Amino acid sequence: MQTSLARRTIRWTYAPALWIGVDGAALAALGSGSGIVWLGPLLLVAVALSFLAERIAPWSPEWNRSLGDGARDVIHAVVNESASLAALGMLPILVVGLGTGSLWPSGLPFVVEVVGAILVLDLGVGFVHFLSHRLAWLWRIHAVHHSVLRMYGLNGLMKHPLHQAVETLAGTAPLVALGLPADVGTALVFCTAIQLLLQHSNVDYRLGPLRRWLAVAEVHRFHHRRSPVDGDVNFGLFTTLVDHALGTYYWQPEAPRSGKALGIAAEPDYPIGYAAQLVRPFRPRIGGSSAVRRRGRGGGEQARSGADR
């Protein structure tokens, strides 16, 4: 009974706890001018909450079992977050160099500035993500992320650094051109890390009708399906706006729960180690992307068989 109550509580409070609690605390601290020292501890709190929720209320108990990928995912996370922070450090130089600081709508409330920046980033990243399933050279560096055989919070940052760089450039270039302030950029990096944690989390949480517009685990699990045709859906990072525009939004009540449903069909033996994954895109051609096999159906909330679960 206690477990059932705990699961029900986590189901409806997990996402709000991270969005309102953790993100909200970070934005409040940054908005007051004293926030950057709190971001590290807040991120650790979010990771701890995610791991605890995954144990109490997992979407798939199978995905809580390590496949020898834990240390690799930690390295991916540290490298990619460090790269984001390094890029953030260059932000003032870029804005001054472009001479565009006056174009930023700095008179708006801080939270509104951050939400606006998130929406711009979301559109750029989502469109590059879409192209990464259609252009062979992008798929090669994106395939690293699709090699996962289980979904849990930490592998949201499991990306090839080159692919992260391309996505980041597409999402932030318009913002930098407008003169993105450093504090808004810091908030953007932090909120992105929390969103990736939520989007890949192995927690049985629900958002009801909001799942149609928010790019959470409920819809993102379909994106990681093994088939390049079935997985050619739900490309958004924060929202599903790009997917509604492109006709790639998809949801049904039962997402995959088995590791057999995930991965890259054309490369079942994709390397697991960090170093091997970095060099894999530069070895003989990777197959299995929808650049080769484009899907022919539309998006939407449709029913399909359970063969991929």
C-alpha positions as CSV (number, residue, x, y, z in Angstrom):
1,M,0.0,0.0,0.0
2,Q,2.8,2.4,0.9
3,T,4.6,1.5,-2.3
4,S,1.5,2.1,-4.3
5,L,0.9,5.5,-2.6
6,A,4.6,6.4,-3.2
7,R,4.3,5.5,-6.9
8,R,1.1,7.6,-7.3
9,T,2.7,10.5,-5.6
10,I,5.8,10.4,-7.7
11,R,3.7,9.9,-10.9
12,W,2.2,13.3,-10.5
13,T,4.8,15.3,-8.6
14,Y,8.1,14.3,-10.1
15,A,8.1,16.7,-13.1
16,P,6.7,19.6,-11.1
17,A,9.3,19.0,-8.4
18,L,12.1,19.5,-10.9
19,W,10.5,22.2,-13.0
20,I,9.0,24.3,-10.2
21,G,11.3,23.3,-7.3
22,V,14.7,22.9,-8.9
23,D,14.5,25.1,-12.0
24,G,12.4,27.6,-10.0
25,A,15.0,27.8,-7.3
26,A,17.8,28.3,-9.9
27,L,16.0,31.1,-11.7
28,A,15.1,32.8,-8.4
29,A,18.8,32.7,-7.3
30,L,20.1,33.9,-10.7
31,G,17.5,36.6,-10.9
32,S,18.6,37.9,-7.5
33,G,22.2,38.1,-8.7
34,S,23.5,35.5,-6.2
35,G,22.7,32.3,-8.0
36,I,25.6,30.7,-9.8
37,V,27.0,29.2,-6.6
38,W,23.8,27.4,-6.1
39,L,23.6,25.7,-9.5
40,G,26.0,22.9,-8.8
41,P,24.2,21.8,-5.6
42,L,20.8,22.2,-7.2
43,L,21.8,20.0,-10.1
44,L,23.1,17.3,-7.7
45,V,19.7,17.5,-5.8
46,A,17.9,17.0,-9.2
47,V,20.1,14.0,-10.1
48,A,19.6,12.5,-6.6
49,L,15.8,13.0,-6.8
50,S,15.8,11.4,-10.2
51,F,17.7,8.3,-9.1
52,L,15.6,7.9,-6.0
53,A,12.3,8.2,-8.1
54,E,13.7,5.7,-10.6
55,R,14.1,3.1,-7.8
56,I,10.7,3.8,-6.2
57,A,8.6,4.2,-9.3
58,P,10.4,2.9,-12.4
59,W,8.8,2.9,-15.8
60,S,10.8,-0.2,-16.5
61,P,12.5,-2.1,-13.6
62,E,14.8,-3.6,-16.3
63,W,16.3,-0.2,-17.1
64,N,17.5,0.2,-13.5
65,R,20.0,-2.6,-14.0
66,S,23.4,-1.4,-15.2
67,L,24.7,-2.7,-18.5
68,G,28.2,-1.5,-17.8
69,D,27.3,1.9,-19.1
70,G,27.2,3.9,-15.8
71,A,30.8,5.2,-15.9
72,R,30.6,6.0,-19.6
73,D,27.4,8.0,-19.1
74,V,29.1,10.0,-16.2
75,I,32.0,10.8,-18.5
76,H,29.6,11.9,-21.3
77,A,27.7,14.1,-18.8
78,V,30.9,15.7,-17.3
79,V,32.4,16.4,-20.7
80,N,29.3,17.8,-22.3
81,E,28.3,19.9,-19.4
82,S,31.9,21.2,-19.2
83,A,31.7,22.1,-22.9
84,S,28.4,24.0,-22.2
85,L,30.0,25.9,-19.4
86,A,33.1,26.7,-21.5
87,A,30.8,28.0,-24.3
88,L,28.9,30.1,-21.7
89,G,32.2,31.7,-20.6
90,M,32.7,32.9,-24.2
91,L,29.3,34.4,-24.4
92,P,30.2,38.0,-23.3
93,I,33.0,38.0,-25.8
94,L,30.7,37.0,-28.6
95,V,28.0,39.5,-27.7
96,V,30.5,42.3,-27.5
97,G,32.2,41.3,-30.7
98,L,28.9,41.2,-32.6
99,G,27.8,44.5,-31.0
100,T,24.3,43.2,-30.6
101,G,23.7,43.6,-26.8
102,S,21.2,46.4,-27.3
103,L,18.9,44.1,-29.3
104,W,18.0,41.9,-26.3
105,P,14.7,42.7,-24.7
106,S,16.3,43.3,-21.3
107,G,13.3,45.2,-19.9
108,L,11.3,42.0,-19.5
109,P,11.1,40.0,-16.2
110,F,14.0,37.6,-15.9
111,V,11.7,34.5,-16.0
112,V,10.1,35.8,-19.2
113,E,13.5,36.3,-20.8
114,V,14.5,32.7,-19.9
115,V,11.3,31.2,-21.1
116,G,11.6,33.1,-24.4
117,A,15.2,31.9,-24.8
118,I,14.1,28.3,-24.1
119,L,11.5,28.5,-26.8
120,V,14.1,29.8,-29.4
121,L,16.6,27.1,-28.3
122,D,14.0,24.4,-28.5
123,L,13.1,25.3,-32.1
124,G,16.7,25.3,-33.3
125,V,17.7,22.1,-31.4
126,G,14.5,20.3,-32.4
127,F,15.0,21.1,-36.1
128,V,18.7,19.9,-36.1
129,H,17.6,16.8,-34.3
130,F,15.0,16.2,-37.1
131,L,17.8,16.7,-39.7
132,S,20.0,14.3,-37.8
133,H,17.7,11.5,-38.8
134,R,17.8,12.5,-42.4
135,L,21.3,13.7,-43.2
136,A,23.9,10.9,-43.1
137,W,26.8,13.0,-41.7
138,L,24.7,14.2,-38.8
139,W,23.3,10.8,-38.1
140,R,26.8,9.4,-37.7
141,I,27.5,11.7,-34.8
142,H,23.9,11.5,-33.4
143,A,23.9,7.6,-33.5
144,V,26.0,7.6,-30.2
145,H,22.9,8.9,-28.4
146,H,20.7,6.3,-30.0
147,S,22.9,3.4,-29.0
148,V,21.4,3.3,-25.5
149,L,19.7,0.0,-24.5
150,R,18.0,1.5,-21.5
151,M,16.6,4.9,-20.7
152,Y,17.4,6.6,-17.4
153,G,18.1,10.2,-16.3
154,L,21.9,10.3,-16.8
155,N,21.9,9.2,-20.4
156,G,20.2,12.4,-21.5
157,L,23.7,13.9,-21.7
158,M,25.1,10.8,-23.5
159,K,25.9,12.6,-26.8
160,H,28.9,12.9,-29.1
161,P,30.5,16.3,-28.3
162,L,30.3,17.2,-32.0
163,H,26.6,16.6,-32.2
164,Q,26.0,18.6,-29.1
165,A,28.1,21.4,-30.6
166,V,25.9,21.4,-33.8
167,E,22.7,21.4,-31.8
168,T,23.9,24.1,-29.4
169,L,25.0,26.3,-32.3
170,A,21.6,26.0,-34.0
171,G,19.7,26.8,-30.9
172,T,21.8,29.6,-29.5
173,A,23.0,31.5,-32.6
174,P,19.8,33.6,-32.9
175,L,20.0,34.3,-29.1
176,V,23.7,35.4,-29.3
177,A,22.8,37.6,-32.4
178,L,20.3,39.3,-30.2
179,G,22.8,39.8,-27.4
180,L,21.9,37.0,-25.0
181,P,22.9,38.1,-21.4
182,A,25.2,35.9,-19.4
183,D,22.7,35.2,-16.6
184,V,20.0,34.2,-19.1
185,G,22.6,31.9,-20.8
186,T,23.5,30.4,-17.5
187,A,19.8,29.7,-16.8
188,L,19.5,28.2,-20.3
189,V,22.3,25.7,-19.7
190,F,20.9,24.7,-16.3
191,C,17.3,24.3,-17.5
192,T,18.6,22.2,-20.4
193,A,20.4,19.8,-18.1
194,I,17.3,19.4,-16.0
195,Q,15.1,18.9,-19.1
196,L,17.4,16.2,-20.4
197,L,17.3,14.5,-17.0
198,L,13.5,14.5,-17.1
199,Q,13.2,13.6,-20.8
200,H,15.2,10.4,-20.4
201,S,14.2,9.5,-16.9
202,N,13.1,6.0,-16.0
203,V,10.3,7.3,-13.8
204,D,6.7,6.4,-14.4
205,Y,5.5,10.0,-14.3
206,R,2.6,11.5,-16.2
207,L,1.5,14.9,-17.4
208,G,-2.0,14.1,-18.8
209,P,-3.0,16.3,-21.7
210,L,0.2,18.4,-21.3
211,R,2.2,15.5,-22.9
212,R,0.9,16.8,-26.2
213,W,2.9,20.0,-25.9
214,L,5.8,19.1,-23.6
215,A,8.8,16.9,-24.7
216,V,8.9,14.6,-21.7
217,A,9.7,11.0,-21.2
218,E,6.1,9.9,-22.0
219,V,6.7,10.9,-25.6
220,H,10.5,10.7,-25.9
221,R,10.6,7.0,-25.2
222,F,9.1,6.4,-28.6
223,H,11.9,8.3,-30.2
224,H,14.4,5.8,-28.9
225,R,12.7,2.8,-30.5
226,R,15.1,0.4,-32.3
227,S,13.5,0.7,-35.7
228,P,14.6,3.8,-37.7
229,V,11.1,4.1,-39.0
230,D,9.2,3.8,-35.7
231,G,11.7,6.0,-33.9
232,D,11.4,8.8,-36.4
233,V,9.1,10.8,-34.1
234,N,9.2,13.3,-31.2
235,F,12.3,15.4,-31.8
236,G,11.6,18.3,-29.5
237,L,13.8,19.2,-26.5
238,F,11.5,21.2,-24.3
239,T,8.3,21.2,-26.3
240,T,6.7,19.3,-29.1
241,L,6.1,22.5,-31.2
242,V,8.6,21.3,-33.9
243,D,7.0,17.9,-34.0
244,H,3.5,19.4,-34.5
245,A,4.9,21.6,-37.3
246,L,6.7,18.7,-39.0
247,G,4.0,16.1,-38.4
248,T,6.3,14.0,-36.3
249,Y,4.5,14.1,-32.9
250,Y,3.5,10.6,-31.7
251,W,2.1,9.1,-28.5
252,Q,0.2,6.0,-27.4
253,P,-0.5,4.7,-23.9
254,E,2.3,2.1,-23.7
255,A,5.8,3.2,-24.6
256,P,8.7,0.7,-24.8
257,R,9.7,-1.0,-21.5
258,S,12.2,-3.5,-22.8
259,G,15.9,-3.0,-23.7
260,K,15.1,-5.1,-26.8
261,A,13.0,-2.3,-28.1
262,L,15.8,0.3,-27.9
263,G,19.1,0.9,-29.7
264,I,20.1,0.9,-33.4
265,A,18.6,-2.0,-35.4
266,A,21.4,-1.9,-38.0
267,E,24.1,-1.9,-35.4
268,P,23.2,-4.2,-32.5
269,D,26.9,-4.3,-31.4
270,Y,27.4,-0.5,-31.2
271,P,30.4,0.2,-28.9
272,I,29.7,0.7,-25.3
273,G,32.9,2.4,-24.1
274,Y,33.3,6.2,-24.2
275,A,36.5,6.3,-26.3
276,A,35.1,3.8,-28.8
277,Q,31.9,5.9,-29.1
278,L,33.9,9.0,-29.9
279,V,35.7,7.4,-32.8
280,R,32.8,5.3,-34.1
281,P,31.4,8.0,-36.4
282,F,34.7,8.1,-38.3
283,R,34.8,4.4,-39.0
284,P,33.0,2.7,-41.9
285,R,29.5,4.0,-42.6
286,I,26.8,3.6,-39.9
287,G,23.5,2.4,-41.2
288,G,20.0,2.4,-39.7
289,S,19.1,6.1,-39.8
290,S,16.0,7.4,-41.4
291,A,18.3,9.2,-43.8
292,V,18.3,5.9,-45.5
293,R,14.8,4.7,-44.6
294,R,12.3,7.5,-44.3
295,R,9.0,6.8,-42.6
296,G,5.8,7.2,-44.6
297,R,3.2,7.8,-41.9
298,G,2.0,10.9,-40.2
299,G,2.3,11.8,-36.5
300,G,-0.5,12.1,-33.9
301,E,-1.8,10.1,-31.0
302,Q,-2.3,6.8,-32.7
303,A,-2.5,3.2,-31.7
304,R,0.0,0.6,-32.8
305,S,1.0,-2.9,-31.9
306,G,3.0,-3.8,-28.8
307,A,5.7,-5.6,-30.8
308,D,8.3,-3.0,-29.9
309,R,7.8,-3.1,-26.1
